Amino acid sequence: MSERWISNRMRNIDASGIRRVFDLAANMTDPVNLSIGQPHFDTPTPIKEALKKAADGGKNAYSQTQGIKPLLNAIQGRVDDEYQHSDRQAFVTSGTSGGLMLALSTLVNPGDEVIAFDPWFVMYKHLTTLAGGVYKSINTYPDFRIPIDAVREAITEKTKVILFNSPANPTGHVASEEEVKALAELAREHDIALVSDEIYRAFCYDQEFISPAKYNDQTIVIDGFSKSHSMTGWRVGWCHGPEHVIQQMMKLQQFTFVCAPHPVQWAALEAMNCDISDRVSEYKSNRDLLKSELKNHFEINSAGGAFYMFIKAPWGTGTEFVKKAIENNLLIIPGNVFSAEDTHIRISYAATQETILKGAEILRNVAESG
């Protein structure tokens, strides 16, 4: 096989961060796992039953590209109730990852700049590369708040998109209304597309979730069922935004994903009416437990939402600390997987309280060993 077959865009996508973690963990047996980026509870039974009913009922062919009408109407109705924008259209995507890819491919020309915030969700950088864009990160350490003056200074005539995520992976930061409003107004002032990744919006523990679409009616919102309803493998989400952008995204979906999985869309319709408040309460309790267990050994900032803590390694680099944790049978992720810095570690509390307590004990012991 010739090396010249591989495109330049793929040479610029580096998977080595995650690969290094897996290499370190290769010999672990029955590890205490606080690395998982998905809910630890099973998909609610009514949703699974709706999927089976749809499949048994023959809902197995392609659906309309934009999604089945009942689900589309339910999403559009919820969006209209929340925002009351005359020009806001919704459609069903093949997961939030599919929605992000469609958004960036629709908006970004080769050489256009895309601003995102460090630490970042791992997919943002690589999807920007795939679209031909230039990725520009804004440092948010130590408290992970949006430094609006730094964003303003980073904007150039080539800036096309700002990627925003709250509650955030990996930090767990929930942006304040002040942060959200300032970012939304700055994007509108400079005619920059603001893409808001809201996949964790259900998991806000200390304050109300605020979308930048509240302050900027041109905001493109990506959302879905993966985290809130434990449907990560089902690949169904949604997107809403100004009609002229959404129409182009739907056109691209027609020639890429075609549609979200048809029977899963009927299950997603059931999920729209599924109460997940008990899961949210459980994760808030998990957050509080982990925080109390670690507060005397670690510097903990933010952690107001999602199900992650992004905490500073008390000695060495994040990678060195994770290596030591893995030697003690605890699987966590070094911060440099999500960041240009190697100072932090990401811990997921999407786990049982028994697992959290075991993991916290190991973390304390590793912290004291440095």
C-alpha positions, 0 to 999 in steps of 0.5 A: 500500500502506498503512503501517498494514498493517505490524504493530508487532512488525515495526516493532520488528525492525531489519535495518539492521545487516546491511544497512549491511554489505551496502551498504558491500560492494556494490561489492566484487569477489572480496573476501577474505571472513572474514565467513561464518557457516557452514562453508566445507567441503562437506556430507560425501558420505555425507550427500548420497548419503543425501538423494538416496536418500531423495528417489529412494525417495519420502520426499518427503511430510510426515513426522510432526511430531516427526520420522521414527522412526529419526532420533528414536530415534537422537537420543533415545538419544544424549540419554538416554545423556548426561543420563539424565533421566527426563523429557527428550524430543527432537524434530526441528525445522526447523533450530535457528532453527525450534527457537528460534522454537518455544521462545520462542513457547511460553514467552513471554507479552507483557511477559515478560522474556528475558535474553540476553548481549551480544554476542548472536546476532542472532536472539535479540533479534528472536525475543523481539520476535516472541514479544511479550517484552522483551529484556534484555541482560547486558554480558559485555565484555571477556572474554565470561564470564557475570557471574552476579551481574549476571544475578541482579540483572537477574532480576525477577518478569517474567523468564521465559527466559534464553538461553544460547549456548556455544560462542558466536556471535559471540565464540567464547567457551566457557563454563567448567563454573563458569559453566555450573553457576552459571547452571543453578542460578540458573535453577532457583532462580528457576524460569526457563526456561533455553534453551541454544543448542548448535549449535556444541558440536562446535567446542570446542578447549581444553576439554570442552563442558558443557551446563547440562542437566547441572546443571538437568534442566529446561533446553531444548536447541537443537541441529542439523546445520547447523554441524557437518556443513555443512548450513545450507541443509538446515534440520534440527535437534533440541530436547530438554527437559522433556516438558511443554514439548516437547509444546507446542513440537511442537504449535506446529510442527504449525501452523507448520513442519509438520515438518522437510524429510522427505528431509533427515531421512534424510540427518540420520540418516546424519549422526549416524554421520558423523565430523567430527573432521577438520573440527574439527581443521582449524578449531582449526588455523585458529583458531591460525593467525589468532590467531598472525597477529593477536596483535601488533596486536589484543586477542583474548579468548576464541575457544575455540570455534565459528569466530569471533573477536570482537576489539577494533578497535585504533582508531575504532569497529568500524564505522569499522574495518570500513569501512576493511577493506572499502576494502581488499577484506576483508569482516568484520562490525562488532560492533554487529550483535551488540551494543549496543557498537560497539567490536569486529569479528567475524572468521570463520575458516571459510575456507581457510588461504590466505584467512586469511593474506590477511585477516590481512595486510589486518587488520594493515595496516588496524590500522597505518593508524589 
